Amino acid sequence: MSKTLYDKHIDSHTIKELDNEGNVLLYIDRTILNEYTSPQAFSGLREENRDVWNKKSILLNVDHVNPTRPVRDANMTDPGGTLQVNYFRENSKLFDIELFDVTDPRQGIEHVVAHEQGLALPGMVIAAGDSHTTTYGAFGAFGFGIGTSEIEHLLATQTLVYKKLKNMRVTLTGKLPFGTTAKDVIMALVAKIGADGATNYAIEFCGEVIDELSVEGRMTICNMAVECGARGAFMAPDEKVYEYIKGTPRAPKGEMWDLAIAEWRKLKSDNDAVFDKEIHMDCSDLEPFVTWGISPDQADVISGEVPDPNLLPEGQKRKDYQAALEYMGLEPGMKFEEIKISHAFIGSCTNGRIEDLREVAKVLKGRKIAQGVRGMIIPGSTQVRARAEAEGLAKIFIDAGFEWRQSGCSMCLAMNEDVLSPGDRCASGTNRNFAGRQGAGSRTHLMSPAMVAAAAVAGHLVDVRKFVEGD
């Protein structure tokens, strides 16, 4: 029977079928845990006097609550964050699990650290306490987020009770126009199908757009697939993926590498595999996207304007639009390029990698950010930071007036020192624009990193194509 790539992953990792409704006992190859979502899971193990089943399959990594001050140290100003990180350290020692602590040169955001270390490999099933674990689909792995009780079960047994998802294929055709990026592709898809458009599905992305994208661009798409409800996102691995992984610290070496490649090349959907849902999107005329509301699907092209809820039929969507505009302090018909900002933030597991920073540097070189705008650039990992400094990117950022800081989740979410104040409006290269996501009363506009850089220079939302030249 023909199978999709998703079905092949699940079937190869199923230990036992539990019923006739798609529930299985699933083997998990690897997990990466952060200090924020794991404490209760470790407490549960301690209370029951249970050990961790496979310590070598786990990496502990500090990223959510740590400060990202320009000069790194281990000091925490938040008592709650201090407690979480200290407990994380205790559990690392107690259960003998590897830890990338704040001052470790390998530390960073978990979904950046994983590929730097070669921990996310084709064919793996990876579960972790963060919804953006879907990022690993760019490598032909299956990653998904889990809750604290599931983390405890995974630590104790290396398995999870799992309900199979339906299959969706998203085919992306055309050639990406000048000035558009992987971020614009996924934002356009989320806007097209809605924040719940892929609920109960695993998405396989394919088409010439995916083929042409870099591995890091593919990671951006898989990362944000969760914003349209997907609990998994895939791309069949190819030569770009193998080259990207090769030589990373934890990747197979020598003969094992050759054997791995031979198996990885089998990781693709069968030609006649049937998907439960098919979506096609032509990207030939795609423009840079921005969000205007408080959900990732409340977005449109930068040349557009704030929508009028009264033009919608009466119902929940109209109410959602009205609530979004009230929170965001925007008026219907306002051009997006008229929206002034107070902050510009570049970073996160979505867009904090070296390729993102190179694109930002193209916009900022020789320019200064607007007066009254606070700009922050947070690399996705300590290694990304070192690389950006070696390439001269950091100097461009600093000369432009941006703060060049240490790695961490930072202002992607308000659980560390980097928090916006009520009324602040931020152009953000992150993944979520929920009300209060970056701080109580703060207002977030999602876009690509290059678009954030352009907005910082202009002092308002603006089309990045006005700041860079085409090929």
C-alpha positions as CSV (number, residue, x, y, z in Angstrom):
1,M,0.0,0.0,0.0
2,S,1.4,3.4,-1.0
3,K,2.4,5.7,1.9
4,T,3.1,9.3,2.5
5,L,6.3,10.5,4.2
6,Y,4.4,11.1,7.4
7,D,2.9,7.6,7.4
8,K,6.3,6.1,6.8
9,H,7.7,7.9,9.9
10,I,4.8,6.9,12.1
11,D,4.7,3.3,10.9
12,S,8.4,2.8,11.4
13,H,8.2,4.1,15.0
14,T,5.0,2.4,16.1
15,I,5.6,-0.1,18.8
16,K,2.0,-1.1,19.2
17,E,-1.4,-0.1,17.9
18,L,-3.7,0.7,20.8
19,D,-7.1,0.8,19.2
20,N,-8.9,1.1,15.9
21,E,-9.0,4.9,16.1
22,G,-5.4,5.7,15.2
23,N,-3.9,5.7,18.7
24,V,-0.5,4.0,18.9
25,L,2.4,3.7,21.2
26,L,5.1,5.6,19.4
27,Y,8.9,5.4,19.9
28,I,10.7,8.8,20.1
29,D,14.2,9.0,18.9
30,R,15.2,12.3,20.6
31,T,14.1,15.2,22.7
32,I,15.5,18.7,23.5
33,L,14.1,20.2,26.7
34,N,14.2,23.7,27.9
35,E,14.1,25.1,31.4
36,Y,10.5,26.5,31.0
37,T,8.5,23.4,30.1
38,S,10.3,20.6,31.8
39,P,10.4,21.3,35.6
40,Q,7.1,19.5,36.5
41,A,8.1,16.5,34.4
42,F,11.3,16.0,36.3
43,S,9.4,16.6,39.6
44,G,7.1,13.7,38.6
45,L,10.0,11.4,38.0
46,R,11.5,12.4,41.4
47,E,8.2,11.8,43.3
48,E,7.9,8.3,41.8
49,N,11.6,7.5,42.1
50,R,11.9,6.8,38.4
51,D,15.0,7.2,36.3
52,V,15.3,8.5,32.7
53,W,15.1,5.6,30.2
54,N,17.6,6.8,27.6
55,K,19.7,9.7,28.8
56,K,21.8,9.9,25.7
57,S,18.7,10.8,23.6
58,I,18.1,14.0,25.5
59,L,19.7,17.4,25.5
60,L,18.8,20.1,28.1
61,N,19.2,23.6,26.8
62,V,18.6,27.0,28.5
63,D,16.9,29.4,26.1
64,H,13.5,30.8,27.3
65,V,14.1,32.8,30.5
66,N,17.8,33.7,30.3
67,P,18.9,37.3,29.8
68,T,20.3,38.3,26.4
69,R,22.4,41.3,27.6
70,P,25.2,42.3,25.2
71,V,27.8,40.9,27.6
72,R,26.9,37.3,28.7
73,D,26.9,36.2,32.2
74,A,24.9,33.7,34.2
75,N,23.2,36.2,36.5
76,M,19.4,36.2,36.4
77,T,17.4,39.2,37.6
78,D,14.1,37.4,37.7
79,P,13.6,35.1,40.7
80,G,11.3,32.8,38.8
81,G,13.7,32.4,36.0
82,T,16.5,31.8,38.4
83,L,14.6,29.1,40.1
84,Q,13.8,27.4,36.8
85,V,17.4,27.5,35.6
86,N,18.8,26.3,38.9
87,Y,16.3,23.4,39.0
88,F,17.3,22.6,35.4
89,R,20.9,22.3,36.5
90,E,20.0,20.1,39.4
91,N,18.1,17.7,37.1
92,S,21.0,17.6,34.7
93,K,23.3,16.4,37.5
94,L,20.7,14.1,39.2
95,F,19.7,12.3,36.0
96,D,23.1,12.6,34.2
97,I,21.8,14.4,31.2
98,E,23.8,16.7,29.0
99,L,23.1,20.5,29.6
100,F,23.9,23.5,27.4
101,D,23.9,26.1,30.2
102,V,23.7,29.9,29.7
103,T,27.5,30.4,29.3
104,D,28.1,27.2,27.2
105,P,29.5,28.2,23.8
106,R,27.0,25.8,22.2
107,Q,24.0,27.4,23.9
108,G,21.2,29.0,21.9
109,I,17.5,28.5,21.0
110,E,16.7,24.8,21.0
111,H,15.5,24.8,17.4
112,V,18.8,26.4,16.3
113,V,21.1,24.4,18.5
114,A,19.6,21.1,17.3
115,H,20.7,21.5,13.7
116,E,24.0,23.0,14.6
117,Q,24.8,19.9,16.6
118,G,23.4,17.4,14.1
119,L,20.7,16.2,16.5
120,A,17.9,16.5,14.0
121,L,18.4,13.9,11.3
122,P,16.2,12.6,8.5
123,G,13.9,9.8,9.5
124,M,13.8,10.7,13.2
125,V,10.8,11.3,15.3
126,I,11.5,14.1,17.7
127,A,9.1,15.3,20.5
128,A,9.8,18.3,22.7
129,G,8.0,20.7,25.0
130,D,7.8,23.5,22.5
131,S,5.2,23.7,19.6
132,H,7.9,24.9,17.1
133,T,9.5,21.5,17.2
134,T,7.9,21.2,13.8
135,T,11.1,23.0,12.6
136,Y,12.9,19.7,12.2
137,G,10.7,18.7,9.3
138,A,13.1,20.7,7.1
139,F,15.5,17.8,7.6
140,G,13.0,15.1,6.8
141,A,12.4,14.4,10.5
142,F,9.1,14.5,12.2
143,G,9.0,16.9,15.1
144,F,6.1,17.9,17.3
145,G,5.4,19.7,20.5
146,I,4.2,17.9,23.7
147,G,2.9,18.9,27.1
148,T,4.6,18.5,30.5
149,S,2.8,15.2,31.4
150,E,3.9,13.8,28.0
151,I,7.5,14.9,28.7
152,E,7.4,12.9,31.9
153,H,6.1,9.8,30.1
154,L,8.7,10.3,27.4
155,L,11.6,10.6,29.9
156,A,10.5,7.5,31.7
157,T,9.7,5.2,28.8
158,Q,11.1,6.8,25.5
159,T,7.6,6.4,24.2
160,L,4.4,8.4,23.8
161,V,0.7,7.5,23.3
162,Y,0.1,9.2,20.0
163,K,-2.9,9.7,17.8
164,K,-2.2,9.7,14.1
165,L,-2.9,12.8,12.1
166,K,-4.4,13.3,8.6
167,N,-2.2,14.0,5.7
168,M,-2.1,17.4,3.9
169,R,0.2,18.2,0.9
170,V,1.0,21.9,0.2
171,T,2.5,22.3,-3.3
172,L,4.3,25.6,-3.8
173,T,4.9,26.5,-7.4
174,G,6.6,29.4,-9.3
175,K,9.8,31.3,-8.6
176,L,9.9,33.6,-5.5
177,P,10.0,37.2,-6.7
178,F,12.6,39.7,-5.7
179,G,12.3,40.8,-2.1
180,T,10.2,37.8,-0.9
181,T,11.4,35.1,1.4
182,A,10.4,31.8,3.0
183,K,8.8,33.9,5.8
184,D,6.5,35.5,3.3
185,V,5.6,32.1,1.9
186,I,4.5,30.6,5.2
187,M,2.8,33.9,6.2
188,A,0.8,33.8,3.0
189,L,-0.2,30.2,3.5
190,V,-1.3,30.9,7.1
191,A,-3.4,33.9,5.9
192,K,-4.8,31.7,3.1
193,I,-6.0,28.7,5.1
194,G,-6.4,30.3,8.5
195,A,-5.0,29.7,12.0
196,D,-6.9,26.4,12.2
197,G,-6.6,25.4,8.5
198,A,-4.3,22.5,9.2
199,T,-5.7,21.4,12.6
200,N,-5.3,17.6,13.0
201,Y,-3.0,17.4,9.9
202,A,0.7,16.9,9.2
203,I,1.7,19.0,6.3
204,E,4.1,17.8,3.6
205,F,5.6,20.8,1.6
206,C,6.8,20.2,-1.9
207,G,7.1,22.0,-5.3
208,E,9.8,24.1,-7.0
209,V,9.7,26.8,-4.3
210,I,10.8,24.3,-1.7
211,D,13.4,22.8,-4.0
212,E,15.0,26.2,-4.6
213,L,15.0,27.3,-0.9
214,S,18.0,26.9,1.4
215,V,17.7,24.5,4.3
216,E,17.4,27.5,6.7
217,G,14.5,28.9,4.6
218,R,12.8,25.5,4.8
219,M,13.2,25.6,8.5
220,T,11.3,28.9,8.7
221,I,8.4,27.3,6.8
222,C,8.3,24.2,9.0
223,N,8.7,26.3,12.1
224,M,5.6,28.4,11.4
225,A,3.4,25.6,10.0
226,V,2.2,25.2,13.5
227,E,0.6,28.7,13.2
228,C,-2.1,27.3,10.9
229,G,-2.7,24.4,13.3
230,A,-0.4,21.7,11.9
231,R,1.1,19.3,14.5
232,G,3.8,18.3,12.1
233,A,5.5,19.6,8.9
234,F,7.7,17.8,6.4
235,M,9.9,18.2,3.4
236,A,11.6,15.2,1.8
237,P,15.3,15.5,2.5
238,D,17.6,16.1,-0.5
239,E,21.3,16.8,-1.2
240,K,21.0,20.3,0.3
241,V,20.0,18.7,3.6
242,Y,22.7,16.1,3.5
243,E,25.4,18.7,2.8
244,Y,24.0,20.9,5.6
245,I,24.1,18.1,8.2
246,K,27.5,16.7,7.1
247,G,30.3,17.4,9.5
248,T,28.1,18.6,12.4
249,P,29.2,17.2,15.8
250,R,26.5,14.6,16.3
251,A,26.0,13.5,12.6
252,P,27.1,10.0,11.6
253,K,30.7,9.7,10.4
254,G,32.6,7.6,7.9
255,E,30.9,4.3,6.9
256,M,27.9,5.2,9.1
257,W,27.4,8.4,7.1
258,D,27.3,6.4,3.8
259,L,24.8,3.9,5.3
260,A,22.7,6.8,6.6
261,I,22.6,8.6,3.3
262,A,21.4,5.4,1.6
263,E,18.5,5.1,4.0
264,W,17.7,8.8,3.9
265,R,17.3,8.8,0.2
266,K,14.3,6.5,0.6
267,L,12.5,9.2,2.7
268,K,9.8,10.5,0.4
269,S,6.1,9.9,-0.3
270,D,5.3,7.2,-2.7
271,N,4.3,8.6,-6.2
272,D,0.8,7.4,-5.9
273,A,0.3,8.2,-2.2
274,V,-3.1,9.7,-1.4
275,F,-3.4,12.8,0.8
276,D,-6.5,13.7,2.7
277,K,-6.2,17.3,1.6
278,E,-4.3,19.1,-1.2
279,I,-3.4,22.8,-1.3
280,H,-1.7,24.5,-4.2
281,M,-0.2,28.0,-4.0
282,D,1.5,29.8,-6.9
283,C,4.2,32.1,-5.4
284,S,5.1,33.8,-8.7
285,D,3.5,37.1,-7.7
286,L,4.1,36.9,-3.9
287,E,4.8,40.1,-2.1
288,P,6.3,40.7,1.3
289,F,3.8,40.1,4.1
290,V,3.0,41.8,7.4
291,T,0.5,41.0,10.1
292,W,-2.0,43.7,11.2
293,G,-3.9,41.8,13.9
294,I,-3.4,39.5,16.9
295,S,-3.3,36.2,15.1
296,P,-0.7,35.0,12.5
297,D,-3.5,34.6,9.9
298,Q,-4.5,38.3,10.2
299,A,-1.9,39.3,7.6
300,D,-1.7,40.8,4.1
301,V,0.9,42.1,1.7
302,I,2.8,45.3,2.7
303,S,1.2,47.2,-0.2
304,G,-2.3,46.7,1.4
305,E,-4.3,48.4,4.1
306,V,-6.0,47.6,7.4
307,P,-9.2,45.7,6.6
308,D,-12.7,46.9,7.5
309,P,-14.5,44.4,9.7
310,N,-17.9,45.9,8.6
311,L,-17.3,44.6,5.1
312,L,-17.4,41.0,6.5
313,P,-20.6,39.1,7.1
314,E,-21.9,39.2,10.6
315,G,-20.2,36.4,12.6
316,Q,-17.2,35.4,14.6
317,K,-14.6,36.5,12.0
318,R,-16.0,40.1,12.0
319,K,-15.9,40.1,15.8
320,D,-12.3,38.8,15.7
321,Y,-11.3,41.5,13.3
322,Q,-12.9,44.2,15.4
323,A,-11.2,43.0,18.6
324,A,-7.9,42.8,16.8
325,L,-8.1,46.4,15.5
326,E,-9.1,47.7,18.9
327,Y,-6.2,46.0,20.5
328,M,-3.7,47.1,17.8
329,G,-5.0,50.7,17.8
330,L,-5.6,50.7,14.0
331,E,-8.3,52.2,11.8
332,P,-9.8,50.4,8.8
333,G,-8.4,51.7,5.5
334,M,-5.1,52.8,7.0
335,K,-2.2,51.9,4.7
336,F,0.2,49.5,6.3
337,E,3.2,51.7,5.4
338,E,1.6,54.5,7.5
339,I,2.0,52.4,10.7
340,K,4.8,53.8,12.9
341,I,6.8,51.6,15.1
342,S,8.7,52.1,18.4
343,H,10.7,48.8,18.4
344,A,12.3,46.5,15.8
345,F,13.2,42.9,16.9
346,I,15.1,40.4,14.9
347,G,15.7,36.9,16.3
348,S,13.8,33.8,17.5
349,C,13.7,30.1,16.3
350,T,12.0,31.3,13.2
351,N,14.5,33.8,11.9
352,G,17.6,34.0,14.1
353,R,19.9,32.0,11.9
354,I,23.0,33.2,10.0
355,E,21.2,33.5,6.6
356,D,18.6,35.8,8.2
357,L,21.3,38.0,9.6
358,R,23.0,38.3,6.3
359,E,19.8,39.5,4.7
360,V,19.4,42.0,7.5
361,A,22.9,43.3,6.9
362,K,22.1,44.0,3.3
363,V,19.4,46.4,4.4
364,L,21.3,48.1,7.2
365,K,24.7,48.6,5.6
366,G,25.4,52.3,5.5
367,R,22.1,53.2,7.1
368,K,20.9,54.3,10.5
369,I,17.7,53.3,12.3
370,A,15.1,56.0,12.7
371,Q,15.2,58.3,15.8
372,G,12.9,57.0,18.5
373,V,13.1,53.3,17.4
374,R,14.8,50.8,19.6
375,G,16.3,48.0,17.6
376,M,17.5,44.6,18.9
377,I,19.1,41.8,17.1
378,I,19.4,38.5,19.0
379,P,21.2,35.7,17.2
380,G,19.7,32.2,17.4
381,S,22.7,30.7,19.1
382,T,26.1,31.6,20.5
383,Q,27.6,30.0,17.4
384,V,25.5,32.1,15.1
385,R,26.7,35.2,17.1
386,A,30.3,34.2,16.7
387,R,29.8,33.6,13.0
388,A,28.1,36.9,12.4
389,E,30.9,38.7,14.2
390,A,33.5,36.9,12.1
391,E,31.7,37.9,8.9
392,G,31.5,41.6,9.9
393,L,27.7,41.5,10.2
394,A,27.7,42.6,13.9
395,K,29.6,45.8,13.1
396,I,27.0,46.7,10.5
397,F,24.2,46.1,13.0
398,I,25.9,48.2,15.7
399,D,26.9,51.0,13.3
400,A,23.2,51.2,12.2
401,G,22.1,51.6,15.8
402,F,20.9,48.2,16.7
403,E,21.7,46.5,20.0
404,W,23.7,43.4,19.3
405,R,22.9,40.9,22.0
406,Q,23.5,37.4,23.2
407,S,21.4,34.3,22.1
408,G,18.1,33.3,23.6
409,C,14.3,33.5,22.9
410,S,14.4,37.1,24.1
411,M,11.5,39.3,23.0
412,C,9.8,36.6,21.1
413,L,7.8,36.0,24.2
414,A,7.6,38.0,27.5
415,M,9.3,35.6,30.0
416,N,12.7,37.2,30.3
417,E,14.2,40.7,30.6
418,D,13.4,41.7,27.1
419,V,9.8,42.8,27.4
420,L,7.8,45.6,25.6
421,S,5.7,48.1,27.6
422,P,1.9,48.8,27.0
423,G,1.4,50.7,23.8
424,D,4.8,49.8,22.3
425,R,4.6,48.8,18.6
426,C,7.2,46.3,17.3
427,A,8.2,45.2,13.9
428,S,9.1,41.6,14.7
429,G,10.8,38.7,12.9
430,T,9.2,36.2,15.2
431,N,6.3,33.7,14.8
432,R,3.4,34.9,16.9
433,N,1.6,38.2,17.3
434,F,-0.8,37.3,20.0
435,A,-2.1,40.0,22.3
436,G,0.6,40.5,25.0
437,R,3.0,38.0,23.4
438,Q,5.9,40.5,23.7
439,G,4.6,42.2,26.9
440,A,1.2,43.2,28.3
441,G,-0.4,45.7,26.0
442,S,2.3,45.5,23.4
443,R,1.5,45.4,19.7
444,T,3.4,43.1,17.3
445,H,3.6,43.1,13.5
446,L,5.2,39.9,12.1
447,M,7.4,40.1,9.0
448,S,10.7,38.8,7.5
449,P,13.9,39.9,9.2
450,A,14.8,42.1,6.2
451,M,11.4,43.8,6.4
452,V,12.0,44.4,10.1
453,A,15.4,46.1,9.3
454,A,13.7,48.2,6.7
455,A,11.0,49.3,9.1
456,A,13.6,50.2,11.7
457,V,15.3,52.5,9.2
458,A,12.1,54.1,8.0
459,G,10.5,54.3,11.4
460,H,7.3,52.7,10.1
461,L,6.3,49.6,8.2
462,V,7.7,49.7,4.7
463,D,8.3,47.5,1.7
464,V,11.9,46.2,1.9
465,R,12.2,46.3,-1.9
466,K,12.7,50.0,-1.5
467,F,15.9,49.4,0.4
468,V,17.6,46.6,-1.6
469,E,18.4,46.1,-5.2
470,G,17.4,43.1,-7.2
471,D,19.8,40.7,-9.1
